Amino acid sequence: MNKDQVKGKAKEVGGKVQQKVGEVVGSRQQQSEGLSNQAEGKAQKKVGDVKEIAKGNR
């Protein structure tokens, strides 16, 4: 695993938490930011996946 994969997964998980907190407190802004963070995290993880493939580690 490389740093992009780790950071991406962490951001994705954090975004899920943020989204759920937004749902609980009724904040559409928090929900939206959580969804955005999830998408950014998934993208960053994919970048890390591509780097691993390029290195031949997968």
C-alpha positions as a Markdown table, in Angstrom:
| # | Residue | x | y | z |
|---|---|---|---|---|
| 1 | Met | 0.0 | 0.0 | 0.0 |
| 2 | Asn | 1.2 | 3.5 | -0.8 |
| 3 | Lys | 0.4 | 6.8 | 0.9 |
| 4 | Asp | -2.3 | 7.7 | -1.7 |
| 5 | Gln | -4.2 | 4.5 | -1.0 |
| 6 | Val | -4.0 | 5.1 | 2.8 |
| 7 | Lys | -4.9 | 8.8 | 2.6 |
| 8 | Gly | -7.7 | 8.1 | 0.1 |
| 9 | Lys | -9.3 | 5.4 | 2.2 |
| 10 | Ala | -9.0 | 7.6 | 5.3 |
| 11 | Lys | -10.7 | 10.5 | 3.5 |
| 12 | Glu | -13.4 | 8.2 | 2.2 |
| 13 | Val | -14.1 | 6.9 | 5.7 |
| 14 | Gly | -14.1 | 10.4 | 7.2 |
| 15 | Gly | -16.5 | 11.5 | 4.5 |
| 16 | Lys | -18.9 | 8.7 | 5.4 |
| 17 | Val | -18.8 | 9.7 | 9.1 |
| 18 | Gln | -19.3 | 13.4 | 8.2 |
| 19 | Gln | -22.3 | 12.5 | 6.0 |
| 20 | Lys | -23.9 | 10.4 | 8.8 |
| 21 | Val | -23.4 | 13.2 | 11.3 |
| 22 | Gly | -25.0 | 15.6 | 8.9 |
| 23 | Glu | -28.0 | 13.3 | 8.6 |
| 24 | Val | -28.3 | 13.0 | 12.4 |
| 25 | Val | -28.1 | 16.7 | 13.0 |
| 26 | Gly | -30.1 | 17.6 | 9.9 |
| 27 | Ser | -27.3 | 19.5 | 8.2 |
| 28 | Arg | -27.5 | 19.2 | 4.4 |
| 29 | Gln | -24.2 | 21.1 | 4.2 |
| 30 | Gln | -22.4 | 18.5 | 6.3 |
| 31 | Gln | -24.0 | 15.7 | 4.3 |
| 32 | Ser | -22.9 | 17.3 | 1.0 |
| 33 | Glu | -19.3 | 17.9 | 2.3 |
| 34 | Gly | -19.2 | 14.3 | 3.5 |
| 35 | Leu | -20.3 | 13.0 | 0.0 |
| 36 | Ser | -17.7 | 15.3 | -1.6 |
| 37 | Asn | -14.9 | 14.0 | 0.8 |
| 38 | Gln | -15.9 | 10.4 | 0.0 |
| 39 | Ala | -15.6 | 11.1 | -3.8 |
| 40 | Glu | -12.2 | 12.7 | -3.3 |
| 41 | Gly | -11.0 | 9.8 | -1.2 |
| 42 | Lys | -12.1 | 7.3 | -3.7 |
| 43 | Ala | -10.3 | 9.2 | -6.5 |
| 44 | Gln | -7.1 | 9.5 | -4.4 |
| 45 | Lys | -7.3 | 5.8 | -3.6 |
| 46 | Lys | -7.6 | 5.0 | -7.3 |
| 47 | Val | -4.5 | 7.1 | -8.0 |
| 48 | Gly | -2.7 | 5.0 | -5.4 |
| 49 | Asp | -4.0 | 1.8 | -7.0 |
| 50 | Val | -2.7 | 2.9 | -10.4 |
| 51 | Lys | 0.7 | 3.7 | -8.9 |
| 52 | Glu | 0.9 | 0.2 | -7.4 |
| 53 | Ile | 0.0 | -1.4 | -10.7 |
| 54 | Ala | 2.6 | 0.7 | -12.4 |
| 55 | Lys | 5.3 | -0.5 | -9.9 |
| 56 | Gly | 4.2 | -4.1 | -10.5 |
| 57 | Asn | 3.1 | -4.7 | -6.9 |
| 58 | Arg | -0.4 | -5.9 | -7.8 |
